Amino acid sequence: MDLNKKNFTSVGTDIEEVKLLNAQSGLSYNEVKELLAKTGGKDTAMYSNTDAEEIKRKFQPGSEE
């Protein structure tokens, strides 16, 4: 296999160039959702590191915290 040969899609897109541009483009969709979860986003519970049971216990009547 020729290491200098570029990989192109059937319509002529340079695959390696697209990968490079994507890597330089900023946050991915999942990275944005994770960031939103950590800062109070909507429908992002699966990305949150909050212990829901701990929060529920905090707000139970008679809680010391």
Secondary structure in CASP SS format (residue, H / E / C, confidence):
PFRMAT SS
TARGET T0000
AUTHOR 0000-0000-0000
METHOD secondary structure of the structure
MODEL  1
M C 1.00
D C 1.00
L C 1.00
N C 1.00
K C 1.00
K C 1.00
N C 1.00
F E 1.00
T C 1.00
S C 1.00
V C 1.00
G C 1.00
T C 1.00
D E 1.00
I H 1.00
E H 1.00
E H 1.00
V H 1.00
K H 1.00
L H 1.00
L H 1.00
N H 1.00
A H 1.00
Q C 1.00
S C 1.00
G C 1.00
L C 1.00
S C 1.00
Y H 1.00
N H 1.00
E H 1.00
V H 1.00
K H 1.00
E H 1.00
L H 1.00
L H 1.00
A H 1.00
K H 1.00
T C 1.00
G C 1.00
G C 1.00
K C 1.00
D C 1.00
T C 1.00
A H 1.00
M H 1.00
Y H 1.00
S C 1.00
N C 1.00
T C 1.00
D C 1.00
A H 1.00
E H 1.00
E H 1.00
I H 1.00
K H 1.00
R H 1.00
K H 1.00
F C 1.00
Q C 1.00
P C 1.00
G C 1.00
S C 1.00
E C 1.00
E C 1.00
END
